[in-house]
Amino acid sequence: MNAGGGTEQAPRGAGLGRALQRFAADDEGGMSLEFVLWFPVFTLTLLAALDASFYFMTHAQMWNAARATARNMAVGSIDTQVEAQAYAMQFLPTHVSFTITTDFEHSAERMKLRIAGDTDDIGLFGIMSALSGRELVTQLVVCKEIPDGSSGEGAAI
């Protein structure tokens, strides 16, 4: 109390300075701050790994479809692009939109098969799509096989 009977008030900034000193000295919650800073990094890394796994799994399925279809094209079991598309789609996931193109010339020795999938449909989170581009492509070129007895040699070209 002062001489006039009232209480003495501390200067306005004095209490704030002590509070800041106490805050700076207090180490409780330090782990919370680190968690808040590192959690998005770890979460993004986990989501990117999950997205990449779907991306690589779809690419493996595309290679399997291309290899099986190209083999049937080479031996003559598949003669048209419509047949090639129908056969390849058996091996591909249904949630992704694929474009299957073939280049067959029955007189040519080589045939081409290209399967392209839209990357927006592949991943769960779109991380790999943002990093890789618009299409995931598998392309094969196969030699047409000559059946035994149809030519003088009977060997594959």
OpenMM code with the backbone's topology and positions (N, CA, C; nanometers):
from openmm import Vec3, app, unit

residues = "MET ASN ALA GLY GLY GLY THR GLU GLN ALA PRO ARG GLY ALA GLY LEU GLY ARG ALA LEU GLN ARG PHE ALA ALA ASP ASP GLU GLY GLY MET SER LEU GLU PHE VAL LEU TRP PHE PRO VAL PHE THR LEU THR LEU LEU ALA ALA LEU ASP ALA SER PHE TYR PHE MET THR HIS ALA GLN MET TRP ASN ALA ALA ARG ALA THR ALA ARG ASN MET ALA VAL GLY SER ILE ASP THR GLN VAL GLU ALA GLN ALA TYR ALA MET GLN PHE LEU PRO THR HIS VAL SER PHE THR ILE THR THR ASP PHE GLU HIS SER ALA GLU ARG MET LYS LEU ARG ILE ALA GLY ASP THR ASP ASP ILE GLY LEU PHE GLY ILE MET SER ALA LEU SER GLY ARG GLU LEU VAL THR GLN LEU VAL VAL CYS LYS GLU ILE PRO ASP GLY SER SER GLY GLU GLY ALA ALA ILE".split()
positions = [
    Vec3(0.0850, -0.1167, 0.0000),
    Vec3(0.0000, 0.0000, 0.0000),
    Vec3(0.0890, 0.1222, 0.0000),
    Vec3(0.0443, 0.2246, -0.0620),
    Vec3(0.1185, 0.3503, -0.0605),
    Vec3(0.0598, 0.4429, 0.0448),
    Vec3(0.1178, 0.5641, 0.0593),
    Vec3(0.0769, 0.6575, 0.1636),
    Vec3(-0.0674, 0.7002, 0.1476),
    Vec3(-0.1178, 0.6999, 0.0328),
    Vec3(-0.2554, 0.7430, 0.0103),
    Vec3(-0.3565, 0.6342, 0.0362),
    Vec3(-0.3143, 0.5139, 0.0763),
    Vec3(-0.4061, 0.4061, 0.1066),
    Vec3(-0.4346, 0.3155, -0.0118),
    Vec3(-0.3839, 0.3473, -0.1316),
    Vec3(-0.4092, 0.2609, -0.2486),
    Vec3(-0.2963, 0.1613, -0.2692),
    Vec3(-0.3133, 0.0702, -0.3593),
    Vec3(-0.2090, -0.0283, -0.3903),
    Vec3(-0.1189, 0.0259, -0.4975),
    Vec3(0.0045, -0.0148, -0.4929),
    Vec3(0.1020, 0.0301, -0.5901),
    Vec3(0.0902, -0.0582, -0.7143),
    Vec3(0.0848, 0.0038, -0.8303),
    Vec3(0.0755, -0.0735, -0.9545),
    Vec3(0.2124, -0.0809, -1.0199),
    Vec3(0.2461, -0.1978, -1.0670),
    Vec3(0.3731, -0.2168, -1.1363),
    Vec3(0.3626, -0.1524, -1.2729),
    Vec3(0.4739, -0.1067, -1.3274),
    Vec3(0.4703, -0.0531, -1.4631),
    Vec3(0.4159, -0.1578, -1.5590),
    Vec3(0.3523, -0.1107, -1.6648),
    Vec3(0.2808, -0.1995, -1.7559),
    Vec3(0.3671, -0.3082, -1.8170),
    Vec3(0.4870, -0.2833, -1.8563),
    Vec3(0.5710, -0.3811, -1.9242),
    Vec3(0.6434, -0.4753, -1.8309),
    Vec3(0.6477, -0.4448, -1.7010),
    Vec3(0.7256, -0.5273, -1.6086),
    Vec3(0.6700, -0.6687, -1.5975),
    Vec3(0.5401, -0.6846, -1.5891),
    Vec3(0.4779, -0.8174, -1.5787),
    Vec3(0.4958, -0.8973, -1.7066),
    Vec3(0.4931, -0.8281, -1.8190),
    Vec3(0.5107, -0.8946, -1.9477),
    Vec3(0.6522, -0.9494, -1.9623),
    Vec3(0.7514, -0.8735, -1.9150),
    Vec3(0.8913, -0.9173, -1.9211),
    Vec3(0.9143, -1.0430, -1.8391),
    Vec3(0.8555, -1.0457, -1.7195),
    Vec3(0.8688, -1.1655, -1.6357),
    Vec3(0.7988, -1.2851, -1.6985),
    Vec3(0.6858, -1.2602, -1.7602),
    Vec3(0.6131, -1.3700, -1.8260),
    Vec3(0.6933, -1.4263, -1.9424),
    Vec3(0.7580, -1.3374, -2.0180),
    Vec3(0.8411, -1.3846, -2.1286),
    Vec3(0.9622, -1.4620, -2.0779),
    Vec3(1.0182, -1.4199, -1.9685),
    Vec3(1.1316, -1.4917, -1.9109),
    Vec3(1.0899, -1.6305, -1.8636),
    Vec3(0.9737, -1.6373, -1.8000),
    Vec3(0.9234, -1.7677, -1.7559),
    Vec3(0.8952, -1.8574, -1.8760),
    Vec3(0.8370, -1.7989, -1.9821),
    Vec3(0.8060, -1.8761, -2.1035),
    Vec3(0.9337, -1.9289, -2.1679),
    Vec3(1.0369, -1.8445, -2.1755),
    Vec3(1.1633, -1.8853, -2.2368),
    Vec3(1.2327, -1.9927, -2.1544),
    Vec3(1.2206, -1.9873, -2.0235),
    Vec3(1.2862, -2.0847, -1.9369),
    Vec3(1.2095, -2.2158, -1.9295),
    Vec3(1.0810, -2.2133, -1.9571),
    Vec3(0.9978, -2.3328, -1.9468),
    Vec3(1.0199, -2.4214, -2.0686),
    Vec3(1.0548, -2.5484, -2.0465),
    Vec3(1.0773, -2.6382, -2.1594),
    Vec3(0.9631, -2.7377, -2.1782),
    Vec3(0.8565, -2.7222, -2.1057),
    Vec3(0.7396, -2.8075, -2.1267),
    Vec3(0.6770, -2.7724, -2.2610),
    Vec3(0.6391, -2.8734, -2.3382),
    Vec3(0.5776, -2.8493, -2.4682),
    Vec3(0.6790, -2.8403, -2.5811),
    Vec3(0.8059, -2.8545, -2.5500),
    Vec3(0.9094, -2.8500, -2.6544),
    Vec3(0.8928, -2.9623, -2.7549),
    Vec3(0.8545, -3.0779, -2.7088),
    Vec3(0.8312, -3.1910, -2.7982),
    Vec3(0.7084, -3.1662, -2.8859),
    Vec3(0.6113, -3.0967, -2.8328),
    Vec3(0.4921, -3.0660, -2.9123),
    Vec3(0.5275, -2.9792, -3.0314),
    Vec3(0.6150, -2.8841, -3.0102),
    Vec3(0.6567, -2.7972, -3.1188),
    Vec3(0.7320, -2.8770, -3.2247),
    Vec3(0.8222, -2.9653, -3.1834),
    Vec3(0.8942, -3.0485, -3.2792),
    Vec3(0.7987, -3.1408, -3.3548),
    Vec3(0.7023, -3.1952, -3.2842),
    Vec3(0.6036, -3.2821, -3.3478),
    Vec3(0.5253, -3.2051, -3.4539),
    Vec3(0.4816, -3.0867, -3.4211),
    Vec3(0.4052, -3.0047, -3.5153),
    Vec3(0.4884, -2.9709, -3.6386),
    Vec3(0.6175, -2.9502, -3.6195),
    Vec3(0.7033, -2.9167, -3.7327),
    Vec3(0.7368, -3.0375, -3.8189),
    Vec3(0.7588, -3.1544, -3.7592),
    Vec3(0.8012, -3.2721, -3.8350),
    Vec3(0.6864, -3.3607, -3.8832),
    Vec3(0.5704, -3.3544, -3.8208),
    Vec3(0.4583, -3.4411, -3.8585),
    Vec3(0.4195, -3.4273, -4.0062),
    Vec3(0.4069, -3.3077, -4.0618),
    Vec3(0.3720, -3.2980, -4.2041),
    Vec3(0.4774, -3.3609, -4.2952),
    Vec3(0.6039, -3.3515, -4.2583),
    Vec3(0.7102, -3.4109, -4.3402),
    Vec3(0.6963, -3.5633, -4.3420),
    Vec3(0.6784, -3.6230, -4.2254),
    Vec3(0.6638, -3.7678, -4.2182),
    Vec3(0.5352, -3.8148, -4.2859),
    Vec3(0.4285, -3.7402, -4.2685),
    Vec3(0.3013, -3.7768, -4.3315),
    Vec3(0.3120, -3.7703, -4.4832),
    Vec3(0.3714, -3.6663, -4.5345),
    Vec3(0.3887, -3.6532, -4.6790),
    Vec3(0.4764, -3.7653, -4.7345),
    Vec3(0.5797, -3.8025, -4.6626),
    Vec3(0.6671, -3.9114, -4.7047),
    Vec3(0.5908, -4.0433, -4.7074),
    Vec3(0.5108, -4.0690, -4.6072),
    Vec3(0.4310, -4.1913, -4.6025),
    Vec3(0.3294, -4.1952, -4.7165),
    Vec3(0.2607, -4.0850, -4.7399),
    Vec3(0.1621, -4.0800, -4.8482),
    Vec3(0.2282, -4.0943, -4.9851),
    Vec3(0.3459, -4.0355, -5.0019),
    Vec3(0.4181, -4.0489, -5.1288),
    Vec3(0.4601, -4.1939, -5.1519),
    Vec3(0.5035, -4.2625, -5.0469),
    Vec3(0.5414, -4.4036, -5.0591),
    Vec3(0.4205, -4.4894, -5.0950),
    Vec3(0.3079, -4.4621, -5.0343),
    Vec3(0.1853, -4.5364, -5.0659),
    Vec3(0.1412, -4.5099, -5.2092),
    Vec3(0.1480, -4.3852, -5.2507),
    Vec3(0.1127, -4.3476, -5.3878),
    Vec3(0.2068, -4.4146, -5.4876),
    Vec3(0.3351, -4.4155, -5.4569),
    Vec3(0.4339, -4.4773, -5.5457),
    Vec3(0.4111, -4.6275, -5.5574),
    Vec3(0.3689, -4.6913, -5.4502),
    Vec3(0.3436, -4.8355, -5.4570),
    Vec3(0.2285, -4.8669, -5.5526),
    Vec3(0.1237, -4.7867, -5.5530),
    Vec3(0.0148, -4.8062, -5.6489),
    Vec3(0.0630, -4.7799, -5.7912),
    Vec3(0.1471, -4.6802, -5.8061),
    Vec3(0.2019, -4.6440, -5.9361),
    Vec3(0.2842, -4.7590, -5.9941),
    Vec3(0.3737, -4.8159, -5.9116),
    Vec3(0.4596, -4.9249, -5.9578),
    Vec3(0.3803, -5.0536, -5.9800),
    Vec3(0.2793, -5.0791, -5.8975),
    Vec3(0.1961, -5.1977, -5.9158),
    Vec3(0.1199, -5.1884, -6.0482),
    Vec3(0.0660, -5.0719, -6.0790),
    Vec3(-0.0056, -5.0538, -6.2054),
    Vec3(0.0894, -5.0677, -6.3231),
    Vec3(0.2101, -5.0154, -6.3095),
    Vec3(0.3079, -5.0279, -6.4182),
    Vec3(0.3443, -5.1740, -6.4425),
    Vec3(0.3580, -5.2536, -6.3370),
    Vec3(0.3856, -5.3968, -6.3518),
    Vec3(0.2692, -5.4675, -6.4218),
    Vec3(0.1467, -5.4311, -6.3878),
    Vec3(0.0300, -5.4900, -6.4540),
    Vec3(0.0263, -5.4519, -6.6017),
    Vec3(0.0668, -5.3293, -6.6322),
    Vec3(0.0713, -5.2862, -6.7721),
    Vec3(0.1753, -5.3669, -6.8496),
    Vec3(0.2922, -5.3928, -6.7891),
    Vec3(0.3949, -5.4736, -6.8547),
    Vec3(0.3456, -5.6163, -6.8768),
    Vec3(0.2788, -5.6739, -6.7791),
    Vec3(0.2253, -5.8093, -6.7953),
    Vec3(0.1235, -5.8144, -6.9085),
    Vec3(0.0358, -5.7154, -6.9143),
    Vec3(-0.0649, -5.7103, -7.0206),
    Vec3(0.0018, -5.6926, -7.1570),
    Vec3(0.0997, -5.6042, -7.1637),
    Vec3(0.1690, -5.5796, -7.2908),
    Vec3(0.2449, -5.7032, -7.3366),
    Vec3(0.3119, -5.7702, -7.2439),
    Vec3(0.3892, -5.8883, -7.2797),
    Vec3(0.2986, -6.0008, -7.3300),
    Vec3(0.1894, -6.0261, -7.2604),
    Vec3(0.0973, -6.1332, -7.3011),
    Vec3(0.0302, -6.1004, -7.4348),
    Vec3(-0.0113, -5.9768, -7.4504),
    Vec3(-0.0776, -5.9362, -7.5750),
    Vec3(0.0202, -5.9399, -7.6914),
    Vec3(0.1403, -5.8890, -7.6707),
    Vec3(0.2408, -5.8885, -7.7776),
    Vec3(0.2773, -6.0305, -7.8187),
    Vec3(0.2846, -6.1194, -7.7225),
    Vec3(0.3145, -6.2606, -7.7546),
    Vec3(0.2067, -6.3183, -7.8444),
    Vec3(0.0815, -6.2927, -7.8111),
    Vec3(-0.0284, -6.3436, -7.8944),
    Vec3(-0.0324, -6.2757, -8.0307),
    Vec3(0.0093, -6.1498, -8.0374),
    Vec3(0.0190, -6.0826, -8.1667),
    Vec3(0.1297, -6.1469, -8.2508),
    Vec3(0.2407, -6.1809, -8.1876),
    Vec3(0.3553, -6.2370, -8.2593),
    Vec3(0.3259, -6.3744, -8.3178),
    Vec3(0.2482, -6.4545, -8.2480),
    Vec3(0.2184, -6.5894, -8.2978),
    Vec3(0.0952, -6.5930, -8.3866),
    Vec3(0.0277, -6.4793, -8.3993),
    Vec3(-0.0870, -6.4720, -8.4895),
    Vec3(-0.2212, -6.5016, -8.4268),
    Vec3(-0.2287, -6.5164, -8.2946),
    Vec3(-0.3568, -6.5415, -8.2279),
    Vec3(-0.4450, -6.4177, -8.2248),
    Vec3(-0.3844, -6.3014, -8.2297),
    Vec3(-0.4573, -6.1744, -8.2301),
    Vec3(-0.4254, -6.1053, -8.3614),
    Vec3(-0.5317, -6.0709, -8.4353),
    Vec3(-0.5127, -6.0140, -8.5689),
    Vec3(-0.5572, -5.8693, -8.5832),
    Vec3(-0.6359, -5.8185, -8.4895),
    Vec3(-0.6874, -5.6822, -8.5035),
    Vec3(-0.6608, -5.6021, -8.3761),
    Vec3(-0.6726, -5.4718, -8.3890),
    Vec3(-0.6523, -5.3865, -8.2719),
    Vec3(-0.7626, -5.4080, -8.1694),
    Vec3(-0.8844, -5.4338, -8.2148),
    Vec3(-0.9961, -5.4567, -8.1220),
    Vec3(-0.9689, -5.5814, -8.0376),
    Vec3(-0.9188, -5.6876, -8.1012),
    Vec3(-0.8853, -5.8096, -8.0273),
    Vec3(-0.7721, -5.7835, -7.9275),
    Vec3(-0.6732, -5.7066, -7.9710),
    Vec3(-0.5608, -5.6749, -7.8833),
    Vec3(-0.6071, -5.5942, -7.7622),
    Vec3(-0.6946, -5.4984, -7.7831),
    Vec3(-0.7459, -5.4180, -7.6720),
    Vec3(-0.8241, -5.5036, -7.5736),
    Vec3(-0.9116, -5.5895, -7.6265),
    Vec3(-0.9930, -5.6748, -7.5392),
    Vec3(-0.9052, -5.7705, -7.4590),
    Vec3(-0.8049, -5.8258, -7.5238),
    Vec3(-0.7166, -5.9200, -7.4548),
    Vec3(-0.6350, -5.8484, -7.3468),
    Vec3(-0.5779, -5.7340, -7.3779),
    Vec3(-0.4949, -5.6604, -7.2816),
    Vec3(-0.5760, -5.6121, -7.1622),
    Vec3(-0.6999, -5.5730, -7.1834),
    Vec3(-0.7829, -5.5202, -7.0741),
    Vec3(-0.8116, -5.6253, -6.9674),
    Vec3(-0.7971, -5.7538, -7.0014),
    Vec3(-0.8163, -5.8593, -6.9016),
    Vec3(-0.7132, -5.8500, -6.7893),
    Vec3(-0.5952, -5.7976, -6.8204),
    Vec3(-0.4851, -5.7921, -6.7253),
    Vec3(-0.4742, -5.6589, -6.6520),
    Vec3(-0.5501, -5.5600, -6.6936),
    Vec3(-0.5334, -5.4238, -6.6416),
    Vec3(-0.6384, -5.3905, -6.5365),
    Vec3(-0.6036, -5.3046, -6.4397),
    Vec3(-0.7019, -5.2641, -6.3394),
    Vec3(-0.8141, -5.1820, -6.4028),
    Vec3(-0.9321, -5.1978, -6.3499),
    Vec3(-1.0488, -5.1324, -6.4101),
    Vec3(-1.0659, -4.9871, -6.3673),
    Vec3(-0.9999, -4.9432, -6.2608),
    Vec3(-1.0174, -4.8058, -6.2124),
    Vec3(-0.9329, -4.7028, -6.2879),
    Vec3(-0.8509, -4.7484, -6.3815),
    Vec3(-0.7632, -4.6586, -6.4570),
    Vec3(-0.8081, -4.6601, -6.6026),
    Vec3(-0.8100, -4.5418, -6.6659),
    Vec3(-0.8447, -4.5369, -6.8076),
    Vec3(-0.7171, -4.5575, -6.8899),
    Vec3(-0.7189, -4.6587, -6.9760),
    Vec3(-0.6038, -4.6949, -7.0567),
    Vec3(-0.6328, -4.6703, -7.2036),
    Vec3(-0.5285, -4.6368, -7.2766),
    Vec3(-0.5343, -4.6266, -7.4215),
    Vec3(-0.4394, -4.7325, -7.4755),
    Vec3(-0.4924, -4.8235, -7.5554),
    Vec3(-0.4127, -4.9318, -7.6111),
    Vec3(-0.4082, -4.9135, -7.7614),
    Vec3(-0.2882, -4.8985, -7.8141),
    Vec3(-0.2730, -4.8828, -7.9586),
    Vec3(-0.1776, -4.9897, -8.0096),
    Vec3(-0.2052, -5.0357, -8.1289),
    Vec3(-0.1202, -5.1356, -8.1930),
    Vec3(-0.0863, -5.0883, -8.3330),
    Vec3(0.0244, -5.1371, -8.3790),
    Vec3(0.0658, -5.1094, -8.5170),
    Vec3(0.1009, -5.2427, -8.5795),
    Vec3(-0.0005, -5.3014, -8.6471),
    Vec3(0.0267, -5.4297, -8.7079),
    Vec3(0.0185, -5.4164, -8.8569),
    Vec3(0.1146, -5.4660, -8.9208),
    Vec3(0.1097, -5.4849, -9.0655),
    Vec3(0.1435, -5.6315, -9.0841),
    Vec3(0.0494, -5.7052, -9.1442),
    Vec3(0.0686, -5.8504, -9.1545),
    Vec3(0.1906, -5.8859, -9.2383),
    Vec3(0.2285, -5.7983, -9.3288),
    Vec3(0.3462, -5.8268, -9.4095),
    Vec3(0.4747, -5.7850, -9.3378),
    Vec3(0.4626, -5.7006, -9.2369),
    Vec3(0.5814, -5.6501, -9.1664),
    Vec3(0.6345, -5.7542, -9.0692),
    Vec3(0.7617, -5.7450, -9.0416),
    Vec3(0.8234, -5.8363, -8.9464),
    Vec3(0.8010, -5.7923, -8.8021),
    Vec3(0.7810, -5.6643, -8.7805),
    Vec3(0.7679, -5.6119, -8.6443),
    Vec3(0.6276, -5.5563, -8.6206),
    Vec3(0.5839, -5.5727, -8.4956),
    Vec3(0.4547, -5.5183, -8.4540),
    Vec3(0.4768, -5.4401, -8.3248),
    Vec3(0.4052, -5.3305, -8.3099),
    Vec3(0.4200, -5.2449, -8.1916),
    Vec3(0.2924, -5.2483, -8.1092),
    Vec3(0.3099, -5.2457, -7.9794),
    Vec3(0.1978, -5.2384, -7.8856),
    Vec3(0.2321, -5.1311, -7.7837),
    Vec3(0.1390, -5.0405, -7.7611),
    Vec3(0.1589, -4.9313, -7.6647),
    Vec3(0.0372, -4.9251, -7.5737),
    Vec3(0.0629, -4.9265, -7.4440),
    Vec3(-0.0428, -4.9120, -7.3442),
    Vec3(-0.0092, -4.7879, -7.2619),
    Vec3(-0.1020, -4.6958, -7.2560),
    Vec3(-0.0823, -4.5722, -7.1795),
    Vec3(-0.1966, -4.5573, -7.0796),
    Vec3(-0.1614, -4.5258, -6.9562),
    Vec3(-0.2609, -4.5045, -6.8515),
    Vec3(-0.2528, -4.3622, -6.7994),
    Vec3(-0.3668, -4.3058, -6.7670),
    Vec3(-0.3729, -4.1696, -6.7122),
    Vec3(-0.3257, -4.1720, -6.5672),
    Vec3(-0.2225, -4.0969, -6.5357),
    Vec3(-0.1649, -4.1001, -6.4006),
    Vec3(-0.2587, -4.0414, -6.2950),
    Vec3(-0.3543, -3.9610, -6.3353),
    Vec3(-0.4496, -3.9068, -6.2371),
    Vec3(-0.5354, -4.0174, -6.1759),
    Vec3(-0.5539, -4.1262, -6.2507),
    Vec3(-0.6372, -4.2368, -6.2029),
    Vec3(-0.5584, -4.3392, -6.1212),
    Vec3(-0.4275, -4.3353, -6.1275),
    Vec3(-0.3474, -4.4430, -6.0696),
    Vec3(-0.3291, -4.4284, -5.9197),
    Vec3(-0.2747, -4.3188, -5.8733),
    Vec3(-0.2429, -4.3028, -5.7316),
    Vec3(-0.3628, -4.2633, -5.6489),
    Vec3(-0.3489, -4.2785, -5.5193),
    Vec3(-0.4568, -4.2404, -5.4283),
    Vec3(-0.4562, -4.0913, -5.3972),
    Vec3(-0.3362, -4.0329, -5.3931),
    Vec3(-0.3229, -3.8956, -5.3464),
    Vec3(-0.2751, -3.7986, -5.4530),
    Vec3(-0.2362, -3.8486, -5.5699),
    Vec3(-0.1934, -3.7623, -5.6789),
    Vec3(-0.0513, -3.7096, -5.6665),
    Vec3(0.0246, -3.7620, -5.5727),
    Vec3(0.1614, -3.7136, -5.5539),
    Vec3(0.2488, -3.7558, -5.6712),
    Vec3(0.2441, -3.8833, -5.7093),
    Vec3(0.3245, -3.9314, -5.8217),
    Vec3(0.2771, -3.8693, -5.9529),
    Vec3(0.1486, -3.8465, -5.9651),
    Vec3(0.0960, -3.7817, -6.0849),
    Vec3(0.1541, -3.6424, -6.1010),
    Vec3(0.1644, -3.5707, -5.9913),
    Vec3(0.2202, -3.4353, -5.9959),
    Vec3(0.3690, -3.4372, -6.0305),
    Vec3(0.4382, -3.5436, -5.9912),
    Vec3(0.5819, -3.5512, -6.0147),
    Vec3(0.6191, -3.6115, -6.1498),
    Vec3(0.5312, -3.6943, -6.2073),
    Vec3(0.5725, -3.7732, -6.3232),
    Vec3(0.5182, -3.7268, -6.4573),
    Vec3(0.4043, -3.6684, -6.4628),
    Vec3(0.3475, -3.6306, -6.5917),
    Vec3(0.2077, -3.6861, -6.6087),
    Vec3(0.1560, -3.6775, -6.7272),
    Vec3(0.0165, -3.7137, -6.7527),
    Vec3(-0.0057, -3.8610, -6.7822),
    Vec3(0.0963, -3.9309, -6.8351),
    Vec3(0.0763, -4.0695, -6.8759),
    Vec3(0.1855, -4.1603, -6.8203),
    Vec3(0.1447, -4.2818, -6.7931),
    Vec3(0.2366, -4.3901, -6.7624),
    Vec3(0.2299, -4.4821, -6.8835),
    Vec3(0.3428, -4.5046, -6.9497),
    Vec3(0.3428, -4.5722, -7.0792),
    Vec3(0.4275, -4.6994, -7.0745),
    Vec3(0.3750, -4.8033, -7.1375),
    Vec3(0.4475, -4.9268, -7.1623),
    Vec3(0.4411, -4.9515, -7.3112),
    Vec3(0.5540, -4.9766, -7.3714),
    Vec3(0.5565, -4.9960, -7.5163),
    Vec3(0.6484, -5.1129, -7.5499),
    Vec3(0.6003, -5.2012, -7.6354),
    Vec3(0.6781, -5.3170, -7.6788),
    Vec3(0.6804, -5.3236, -7.8307),
    Vec3(0.7910, -5.3717, -7.8826),
    Vec3(0.8021, -5.4025, -8.0249),
    Vec3(0.8388, -5.5500, -8.0321),
    Vec3(0.7592, -5.6270, -8.1037),
    Vec3(0.7841, -5.7708, -8.1152),
    Vec3(0.8033, -5.8090, -8.2610),
    Vec3(0.8770, -5.9161, -8.2801),
    Vec3(0.8955, -5.9698, -8.4144),
    Vec3(0.7890, -6.0746, -8.4396),
    Vec3(0.7373, -6.0737, -8.5585),
    Vec3(0.6364, -6.1710, -8.5975),
    Vec3(0.7027, -6.3076, -8.6110),
    Vec3(0.6417, -6.4083, -8.5531),
    Vec3(0.6967, -6.5426, -8.5616),
    Vec3(0.6438, -6.6118, -8.6853),
    Vec3(0.7309, -6.6844, -8.7482),
    Vec3(0.6936, -6.7593, -8.8677),
    Vec3(0.6703, -6.9035, -8.8255),
    Vec3(0.5513, -6.9565, -8.8538),
    Vec3(0.5237, -7.0955, -8.8138),
    Vec3(0.6149, -7.1924, -8.8884),
    Vec3(0.6422, -7.3054, -8.8273),
    Vec3(0.7232, -7.4084, -8.8919),
    Vec3(0.6583, -7.4526, -9.0223),
    Vec3(0.7387, -7.4641, -9.1255),
    Vec3(0.6882, -7.5118, -9.2545),
    Vec3(0.6371, -7.4040, -9.3451),
    Vec3(0.6164, -7.2810, -9.2985),
    Vec3(0.5633, -7.1775, -9.3856),
    Vec3(0.6727, -7.1077, -9.4634),
    Vec3(0.7972, -7.1219, -9.4210),
    Vec3(0.9074, -7.0672, -9.4977),
    Vec3(1.0155, -7.1728, -9.5043),
    Vec3(1.1167, -7.1476, -9.5802),
    Vec3(1.2228, -7.2443, -9.5951),
    Vec3(1.2969, -7.2720, -9.4649),
    Vec3(1.3089, -7.1713, -9.3774),
    Vec3(1.3904, -7.1878, -9.2573),
    Vec3(1.3097, -7.2397, -9.1387),
    Vec3(1.1861, -7.1922, -9.1212),
    Vec3(1.1028, -7.2360, -9.0107),
    Vec3(1.1425, -7.1788, -8.8753),
    Vec3(1.2265, -7.0776, -8.8739),
    Vec3(1.2707, -7.0168, -8.7485),
    Vec3(1.2041, -6.8809, -8.7288),
    Vec3(1.2005, -6.8393, -8.6062),
    Vec3(1.1449, -6.7061, -8.5784),
    Vec3(1.2416, -6.6000, -8.6292),
    Vec3(1.1840, -6.4907, -8.6727),
    Vec3(1.2666, -6.3813, -8.7245),
    Vec3(1.3149, -6.2957, -8.6107),
] * unit.nanometer
topology = app.Topology()
chain = topology.addChain("A")
for resn in residues:
    res = topology.addResidue(resn, chain)
    for name in ("N", "CA", "C"):
        topology.addAtom(name, app.Element.getBySymbol(name[0]), res)
